Amino acid sequence: MKTILFQGDSITDAGRSRDNNDNLGIGYPTLVKGALGFEKPGEYTFINKGISGNRVVDLYARIKADIINLEPDVMSILIGVNDVWHELPGRNGVDAEKYFKIYCMLIEEIKEALPNIQIMILEPFVLKGSATEERWDVFCPEVLKRAEKAKAVAEKYNLTFIPLQDKFDAAEKVCPADYWLRDGVHPTTAGHELIKREWIQAFEGAAL
């Protein structure tokens, strides 16, 4: 049985249980678990270690306990929006170059410890909403910079990259932004379903 690990911030956390690994929260990890668990029963076990508020530096800080020690066969990472958000107004964000540097360190150390692990990088995304519109002039370009860096990390280490920003941009043309991201950052149920569909497509396309 292969282990699939979901890593990231609140978008991945999605209210997961800290005590019960069967409870992956109300977000895309649970939707992925339901889909793969139904289609391929008994083939996978699923772990969600996303933590609300995490930046890439926070994820790197828990690399041993929450990644390496779990020895996953497959891991997906969605991180980046808090690296922007924490700069507004707390001035505790992570600039794009440092984001790339720490992300590279994270991947290199994981691959050194777990040479057979398969890693998927999810693109950070943002829409205009209640949490982002006041500083949209910063949020939008800065999240896009982290998205570019996340893609660059995937390309550097030949990892599967999952684009999401253009998917949410397209979805916004069908229904308003808050139908997909309730505040411009956190997905609704429909938003999590969008991520889940892109996740599954990438997972199957990479034959992981």
Steps between C-alpha positions, in 0.01 A plus 500: 500500500639839398485801729386835360586809705334839457706799616429869510318778682134558596378411151636150554436492876127567447415418861672161508519308827829511690412175679333287234683444170176373345356852524673701226274804540241642262730591210657349190702234691175337612356527148813338356485229766138430413564483127816287509371290788190415300674436168795308648392358834777392731782638286568823690513643847459876536654749743429873524760712681402843370512771767302822481718810471810322378752667273770308316741564789252345745463194280876470476527520880290186539658301217620221730190433711232566242664376179815290526396299805170410332682348200229577244513352151322800351474856633327811374588849621287816480678794664550866419205726573599556864850595387322803353215541749723510810674803359166686512506658751724290727817536290573133560468371145755316289617678186495320168872429482515361853185301430677336206819441700322337794272299272808363322662411831181324604483290184871415500496379860183299450639332190828426675319331789229338284655444154197315364238752603277649230421870557229718350516880528167686502497858377405769754196703390290802594183679391362837600295454816433629849847407623690623195321790329624772736861423405433342162777707345743301716321168541454425133852566367672355806303174499572472128870534579477209746310304237782556253754390759301189586498407133874566482556264793301229324696550180836503678438163664284348225192484720134494401359854499127567536387840364205646691491876448374479143240244609360737763517791256291297256260390772446862603359567154228241570413605857627785722831461680341434840321197356844339467713677763289634784741784583730497198731244660311215670303267272134423536384142444488571127849649514635193675333283236683699232833436674414133548424453129830659398683295764351171378569587138865576575536192719362272232692676224826449684407135568580540868 
